[in-house]
């Protein structure tokens, strides 16, 4: 599907390199967490019984970390779709009331209006890389690719170095909610549908 704007972010070699870097980072995270499982099992079996609750807690933390990394691997598929449709712009990072970050970007159909989209982070979000970065850099600009009314990708530093994260409005991904309908042009609707977002 062709759109009548500038070339998408995926056309930039630095963006493609950043996506591959993010993929490698997540794969290494899964691999490292997986390697710790035999060590955890050995420690659980070989230590005294009174230490078993401690190792059970450690095992749960490792399992949650693996689930988090696998979820990020799946999100990279949609990140690639977004990068192939939208161009890079900018957004302002803000700390959120709940664990996570929010990003204020410009409405593509109304440049005078700013829209806030949130990065939701489960599993101790305040301790994650983005959670710590947002608290330390509140109000700073980040690279943003997408439509903040639906879905987008953020990268806070040199895009080539990775650290790409998917952000989305809840109604754009949750089938239990009514999708956005008002104030959306036909082209914006087609772009959102092209990346898998829900549009009314």
URGI-V850068 format. One record per backbone hydrogen bond with DSSP energy under -0.5 kcal/mol. NH is the residue of the N-H (numbers start at 1). CO is the residue of the C=O. Records with the same first field share a line. If there is no record, write none. Layout:
# URGI-V850068
NH: CO  CO
This chain:
# URGI-V850068
5: 3
9: 86
10: 83
11: 8
12: 9
16: 12
17: 13
18: 14
19: 15
20: 16
21: 17
22: 18
23: 19
24: 20
25: 21
26: 22
27: 23
28: 24
29: 25
30: 26
31: 27
32: 28
33: 29
34: 30
35: 31
36: 32
37: 33  34
38: 34
39: 35
40: 36
41: 37
42: 38
43: 39
44: 40
45: 41
46: 42
47: 43
51: 48
52: 49
55: 51
56: 52
57: 53
58: 54
59: 55
60: 56
61: 57
62: 58
63: 59
64: 60
65: 61
66: 62
67: 63
68: 64
69: 65
70: 66
71: 67
72: 68
73: 69
74: 70
75: 71
76: 72
77: 73  74
78: 74
79: 75
80: 76
81: 77
82: 78
83: 79
84: 80
85: 82
86: 82
89: 144
91: 142
92: 104
93: 140
94: 102
96: 100
101: 119
102: 94
103: 117
104: 92
105: 103  115
107: 110  113
108: 106
110: 107
113: 110
115: 105
117: 103
119: 101
120: 118
121: 99
125: 121
127: 124
128: 124  125
132: 128
133: 129
134: 130
135: 131
136: 132
137: 133
139: 93
140: 137
142: 91
143: 155
144: 89
145: 153
146: 87
147: 151
150: 147
151: 147
152: 167
153: 145
154: 165
155: 143
161: 158
162: 159
165: 154
167: 152
168: 118
169: 150
172: 169
173: 169  170
174: 170
175: 173
177: 174
184: 181
185: 183
189: 185
190: 186
191: 187
192: 188
193: 189
194: 190
195: 191  192
196: 193
197: 192
198: 172
200: 180
